[in-house]
């Protein structure tokens, strides 16, 4: 992983402000002594908190209560149970578990970015995890989006620009600036979040670089076999990174400033300077 650089954020952050946003709030770890009787009963009935997570009716509240018990008994099995939520399409429960994992075992979460975005889930899942750490209202906002019949995930949170242009209201502009400020402050003050942010941007940058190389190779082979017998056998293999990479000023970019760190890795300043010098 490349050494992290300072996250700059949009130009609006350099404007003077009158007040600072409140710091992000996190759900505190449930201690064994404070676990409600219902969870204790479920734990006793199975004799193993890992079994209770797997077999019991999973709710956000019970899951957060059982996770510390299960982790203290068998961390690897608990991690597998968390990841299995993606396979069973229990997305919201997975985001709850990932939030708990970040609060208590952040390096474990950061080291599993690749399987979360690939073999187990997809790029959307790791975006939601990163966003959920920054916004304590992420669950409520996702539920609101799911009730909107006109909501299209790829268009509305990945591609569509939010809060850009001179015709937006002052309130919307303030919200956008507050979101960017929170992302910068979290990145600079929390090394665990910085590690996760860097791992996510590393994954996007590496996949996009690979896709660009594969596309160039495919186009070259296509030109060389215009009328050749191997024309129909050519295969273009790409990841889903380009489809689910947030556009600049989109909802996820405004919330996480992920485009900035991806761009720094795709187009390093030294390489850009060298290319400009060679072109002149």
Buried (B, 14 or more C-beta within 10 A) or exposed (E): EEEBEEBBBBEBBEEEEEEEBEEBEEEEEBEEEEBEEEBEEBBEEBEBBBBBBBEBEBEBEBBBBBBBBBBEEBEEBBBEBBBBBBEEEBBBBBBBBBBBBBBEBBEBBBEBBBEBBBEBBBBBBBBBBBBBBBBBEBBEBBEEEEEEEEEEEEEBBBBBEBBBEEEEEEEEBBBBBBBBBBBBBBBEEBEBBBBBBBBBBBBBBBBBEBBEEBBEEBEEBEEEBEEEEEEEEBEEEBBBBBEBBBBEBBBBBBBBBBBBBBEBBBEEEEEEEEEEEEEE
